[in-house]
Amino acid sequence: MKILWFPRLQFDIDKLHITTWREMCRELEESWRCDVRIAIAGSPSGNIFSRGYIPVFIIRKRFLRLLTFWIVGFAKFIYHYLIFKPDVVILDVFTVWFSVPFAILPGRRTLIIVDNRAPFYNIQPHKPTLNDKILEFYTTLSYRYCKSFLDGMTVITDHYKQCVCDRFGFKPSFIGVWGSGADIDMFSPDKTRGCRRPDFLRDKFVLMQHGEIGYNRGALETVEAVKRVNNKDIVLVFIGDGGAKNEILEKAKALGLEKRVYFLNAVPYPEVPLYISYCDCAIMAYPDIEYWNNNNPIKLLEYLAMGKPVICSDIWTFRNVAGDRKCLYYIKQNDPETIAKAINHCYENREYLKEWGREGIEIVKQGFTWHKQSGNLLSFIEQSGKLQSQKQKRRHR
């Protein structure tokens, strides 16, 4: 199967999110013998995408970035569509319009679907702003186009699928689900067994969060919780980057936590398992908002694959992964006091953490590998192809 994949993926702003596409391309090619060509804009920094790709030139300025992506990306898409002759085209909400010249052709054999990894628009708890209204209008327009002219859509969770079906009137058969995964060969506690912690973490109870550290991930509340715990043996480590980094460091300093809260720079992806092995427990005290229920965070699966229990919010996206298993310790609110109680609970039961974590390893092996997710995508493509053939037969009658 030949797959032409055109997400709005950019090396600089998506460097912490590129794992999904890299791993899915690898799995589709190695396990399922697909021929995948994927487009990525900009220039890579280091070896973050260790395979071939279709380069898309962009100008890294605020308004010119998207404009140049659309112009250059569209030209590249037309060229590769005609030359590569794909069996399947995968677009996203940004690039869905690239399909217009081909989607309207009668008797089209190439399957065209839209993949939506992160909702372009989420219902907001506050009064909608002008920007919210524009995003909502764009989402509605692109979904209606997809429903009328394309062959299907994939989303990241069953929760988001239900939201799309209810809000936009899609038939459930039109929407497939493939979520996030973890490389269980890379994220294996056996690979890091015996590795020593850095000196500043030795003999400490280590909490950790890695990846993008933004304002909607409960990071600031977690820093305040560490202060409330008032136990010098408990430290919090962030690894990565994000908009909340400076404020986290400022808050830690203001609270006198310079020796209990650490912020390490992002590390090469192959080194992430080693750093996760340093922690006793991960923490993801995310707010209960629609955005997270419509997502499936990769870092959760990476922690579980490494046998690490996770303190996390009691929201759908986490419950859907582990249910009532002990590898997740749920908190009802993400306020500092509630988070502090959860930290204390895990610290007081630290002799059981390895036992709890083993459940997480099995969860990932059974349902959240990249092999499983790539299989889900291909199953939906096969189903969509059958539906497309049935529609074309009805037209010819």
C-alpha positions in Angstrom: 0.0 0.0 0.0 1.3 3.4 -1.0 0.5 6.2 1.5 1.0 9.9 0.9 0.8 11.7 4.3 0.6 15.5 4.4 0.1 16.8 8.0 1.0 20.3 9.0 4.1 19.1 10.7 7.1 21.4 11.3 10.4 20.5 12.7 10.8 23.6 15.0 7.4 24.0 16.6 6.6 20.3 16.6 9.9 18.9 17.8 8.3 17.6 21.0 5.4 16.0 19.1 7.0 14.4 16.1 7.2 11.0 17.8 3.8 9.9 16.6 4.6 10.4 12.9 8.1 8.9 13.1 6.9 5.8 14.9 3.8 5.3 12.8 5.8 5.6 9.5 8.4 3.1 10.9 5.7 0.7 11.9 3.7 1.0 8.7 6.8 0.2 6.7 8.5 -2.4 8.8 5.5 -4.4 10.0 2.9 -3.8 7.3 5.2 -3.4 4.3 3.6 0.0 3.3 5.4 2.6 1.2 5.0 5.9 3.1 5.9 9.4 2.0 5.4 12.1 4.6 5.8 15.8 4.3 7.5 17.9 7.0 8.2 21.6 6.9 11.4 23.3 7.9 14.8 21.9 8.7 15.5 19.2 11.4 17.6 19.8 14.4 19.6 16.7 15.1 18.3 13.2 14.3 14.7 13.7 15.4 13.2 12.2 12.3 15.5 9.3 11.2 13.9 8.5 7.8 13.2 10.1 4.5 10.6 12.8 4.1 9.2 15.4 1.7 10.7 18.7 2.7 8.4 21.8 2.6 9.9 25.2 2.7 8.5 27.8 5.1 9.3 31.3 6.2 9.5 31.3 10.0 7.6 34.5 10.6 4.2 34.7 12.3 1.9 35.1 9.4 4.2 34.0 6.6 4.7 30.6 8.2 1.2 29.3 7.5 0.9 31.1 4.2 4.2 29.7 2.8 3.3 26.2 4.2 0.0 26.3 2.3 1.5 27.5 -1.0 4.6 25.4 -1.0 2.9 22.4 0.6 0.1 22.5 -2.0 2.5 22.5 -4.9 4.5 19.6 -3.3 1.2 17.7 -2.7 0.1 18.0 -6.3 3.5 16.9 -7.6 3.7 13.8 -5.3 0.1 12.9 -5.9 0.6 12.7 -9.6 4.1 11.1 -9.5 3.7 8.7 -6.6 0.1 7.7 -7.4 -0.8 6.8 -3.8 -3.4 4.3 -2.8 -4.2 6.4 0.3 -3.8 10.1 1.1 -3.8 11.3 4.7 -4.3 15.0 5.4 -5.2 17.0 8.5 -7.5 19.9 9.2 -4.9 22.4 8.0 -4.1 20.6 4.7 -7.5 19.1 3.9 -7.9 21.7 1.2 -5.0 20.3 -0.8 -7.4 17.5 -1.8 -9.9 19.8 -3.7 -8.5 19.2 -7.2 -8.8 15.4 -6.8 -11.6 14.9 -4.3 -14.3 16.2 -6.6 -13.3 13.9 -9.5 -15.8 11.1 -10.3 -14.5 7.6 -10.1 -11.4 8.6 -8.0 -9.6 5.4 -6.8 -7.3 7.0 -4.3 -8.7 7.0 -0.8 -8.5 10.4 0.9 -9.0 10.7 4.7 -8.4 13.4 7.3 -6.5 12.6 10.5 -7.1 14.8 13.5 -4.5 14.3 16.2 -5.4 17.3 18.3 -8.8 19.1 18.0 -8.5 22.3 16.1 -11.3 23.8 18.3 -12.4 22.8 21.8 -15.5 24.0 23.6 -14.2 26.6 26.1 -15.4 27.1 29.7 -15.4 30.9 29.2 -17.4 33.1 26.9 -16.1 32.5 23.3 -13.6 35.1 22.0 -13.4 36.2 18.4 -10.5 33.8 17.9 -12.7 30.9 19.3 -15.5 31.8 16.9 -13.1 31.8 13.9 -11.6 28.4 14.9 -15.1 27.0 15.4 -16.2 28.3 12.0 -13.1 26.9 10.3 -13.6 23.5 12.0 -17.2 23.3 10.9 -16.3 24.3 7.3 -13.5 21.7 7.0 -15.6 18.9 8.6 -18.5 19.6 6.3 -16.1 19.4 3.3 -14.7 16.2 4.6 -18.2 14.7 5.1 -19.3 15.7 1.6 -16.2 14.9 -0.5 -13.7 12.7 1.3 -13.7 9.1 2.4 -13.2 9.2 6.2 -11.7 10.8 9.3 -9.5 9.4 12.0 -9.2 10.9 15.5 -7.1 10.1 18.6 -9.8 8.9 21.1 -13.2 7.3 21.2 -14.3 10.3 23.3 -13.4 12.7 20.5 -15.1 10.4 17.9 -18.3 10.6 19.9 -18.0 14.4 20.2 -17.5 14.7 16.4 -20.4 12.4 15.6 -22.8 14.2 18.0 -21.7 17.8 17.0 -21.3 17.4 13.3 -23.6 14.5 12.4 -21.0 12.0 11.2 -21.9 8.4 11.0 -19.7 6.3 13.4 -18.5 4.2 10.4 -17.1 7.3 8.8 -14.7 7.9 11.7 -11.8 5.6 12.9 -9.7 5.8 16.0 -6.0 5.3 16.4 -4.4 6.7 19.5 -0.9 7.2 20.9 1.6 4.4 21.6 4.9 3.5 23.1 7.9 1.6 21.7 8.0 -1.2 24.2 11.5 -2.2 23.0 12.9 1.2 23.8 10.7 2.0 26.8 11.5 -1.2 28.8 12.7 -1.2 32.4 14.9 -4.1 31.6 17.1 -1.8 29.4 17.8 0.6 32.3 18.0 -1.8 35.2 21.2 -1.1 37.1 21.7 2.5 35.8 22.7 4.9 38.5 20.8 8.1 39.2 22.7 11.4 39.0 24.1 12.6 42.3 21.5 15.3 42.8 18.7 12.7 42.7 20.4 10.0 44.7 18.4 8.8 47.8 15.5 11.1 46.8 11.9 10.3 46.1 11.7 11.6 42.5 8.5 12.9 40.8 8.8 13.6 37.1 7.0 15.2 34.1 8.7 15.3 30.7 7.9 16.7 27.2 6.1 20.0 26.6 5.6 21.8 29.8 2.7 24.3 29.2 0.2 26.1 31.4 -2.5 23.6 30.9 -0.6 20.6 32.4 -0.9 21.4 36.1 2.9 22.1 36.4 2.5 25.3 38.5 0.0 23.6 40.8 2.4 20.7 41.2 5.3 23.0 42.2 3.1 24.5 44.9 2.1 21.0 46.0 5.8 20.1 46.5 6.1 23.1 48.8 3.1 21.9 50.9 4.5 18.4 51.2 7.4 19.9 53.1 9.6 16.8 52.8 13.2 17.4 51.7 13.4 13.8 50.4 10.8 14.6 47.7 12.0 16.3 44.6 10.2 17.3 41.3 12.0 17.0 37.9 10.8 18.5 34.7 12.5 17.5 31.4 11.7 19.3 28.2 10.6 22.8 27.3 7.5 24.9 27.0 5.8 28.2 27.7 5.6 27.7 31.4 9.3 27.0 32.0 10.3 30.5 33.2 7.3 30.9 35.5 7.9 27.4 37.0 11.5 28.4 37.8 10.5 31.7 39.2 7.8 30.1 41.4 10.2 27.5 42.6 12.7 30.2 43.6 10.0 32.3 45.3 9.0 29.2 47.3 12.5 28.3 48.2 12.5 25.1 46.2 15.7 25.5 44.2 17.0 22.2 45.6 13.7 20.4 45.2 12.5 21.5 41.8 14.7 20.9 38.8 14.1 21.8 35.1 16.3 19.8 32.7 16.6 20.6 29.0 15.0 18.3 26.5 17.1 15.2 25.8 17.4 13.1 22.6 14.4 10.8 22.3 16.5 7.5 22.7 17.6 8.9 26.1 14.1 9.5 27.5 13.7 6.0 28.9 16.9 6.4 31.0 15.7 9.7 32.5 12.2 8.2 33.2 14.0 5.4 35.1 15.3 7.9 37.5 11.9 8.7 38.9 9.8 6.8 41.5 6.5 8.2 40.3 5.4 10.4 37.4 2.8 13.2 37.8 0.3 14.5 35.3 -2.1 16.7 37.3 -3.9 18.0 34.2 -7.0 20.2 34.4 -10.4 18.6 33.6 -11.0 20.3 30.2 -12.3 19.1 26.9 -8.8 19.4 25.3 -7.4 16.6 27.4 -10.4 14.3 27.1 -9.9 14.6 23.3 -6.3 13.6 23.6 -4.2 10.5 24.4 -0.8 11.8 25.9 2.2 9.7 24.8 4.1 10.5 27.9 1.5 8.6 30.0 2.1 5.5 28.0 5.9 5.9 28.2 5.7 6.1 32.0 3.5 3.0 32.1 5.8 1.1 29.7 8.7 1.9 32.0 6.8 0.5 35.0 6.2 3.9 36.7 3.0 4.6 38.5 1.4 8.0 37.6 -0.4 10.5 39.7 -3.0 11.9 37.3 -6.3 13.7 37.2 -9.5 11.6 37.3 -10.6 12.4 33.7 -11.7 10.3 30.8 -8.4 10.2 28.8 -6.6 8.5 31.8 -9.5 6.3 32.9 -9.7 5.0 29.3 -6.2 3.7 29.4 -6.0 2.1 32.8 -9.5 2.0 34.4 -9.1 1.2 38.1 -5.7 -0.3 37.9 -3.3 0.7 40.7 -0.7 2.0 38.2 -2.6 5.3 38.1 -3.4 7.2 41.3 -6.3 9.5 40.5 -6.9 12.9 41.9 -10.4 14.6 41.8 -9.0 18.1 41.5 -5.7 19.5 40.3 -5.3 22.1 43.1 -2.1 22.1 45.2 -3.6 20.6 48.3 -5.1 17.6 46.5 -1.9 17.0 44.6 0.1 17.2 47.8 -2.0 14.5 49.4 -1.5 12.3 46.4 2.3 12.8 46.6 2.3 11.9 50.3 0.2 8.8 49.6 2.7 7.6 47.0 5.7 8.4 49.2 4.2 6.6 52.2 3.5 3.5 49.9 6.8 3.7 48.0 7.6 0.0 48.7 4.6 -0.9 46.6 5.3 1.3 43.6 7.1 -1.3 41.6 4.3 -3.8 42.1 1.7 -1.1 41.0 3.9 -0.2 38.0 4.0 -3.7 36.6 0.3 -3.4 35.8 1.1 -0.4 33.5 3.6 -2.4 31.6 1.0 -5.0 30.7 -1.6 -2.4 29.7 0.8 -0.9 27.2 1.8 -4.2 25.8 -1.8 -5.3 25.3 -3.3 -2.1 23.8 -0.9 0.8 23.3 2.0 -0.2 21.1 2.7 1.5 17.8 2.1 -1.8 16.1 -1.4 -1.8 17.6 -2.1 1.8 16.5 -0.8 1.3 13.0 -3.0 -1.8 12.7 -6.0 0.3 13.8 -5.2 2.8 11.1 -4.9 0.2 8.4 -8.1 -1.5 9.5 -10.0 1.7 9.1 -8.4 2.4 5.7 -9.5 -1.1 4.6 -13.0 -0.4 5.9 -13.2 3.0 4.2 -12.0 1.5 0.9 -14.9 -1.0 1.0 -17.4 1.8 1.6 -15.9 3.9 -1.2 -16.3 1.0 -3.6 -19.9 0.5 -2.6 -20.7 4.2 -3.2 -19.1 4.1 -6.6 -21.1 1.0 -7.5 -24.3 2.7 -6.5 -23.5 5.7 -8.7 -23.0 3.5 -11.8 -26.3 1.8 -11.4 
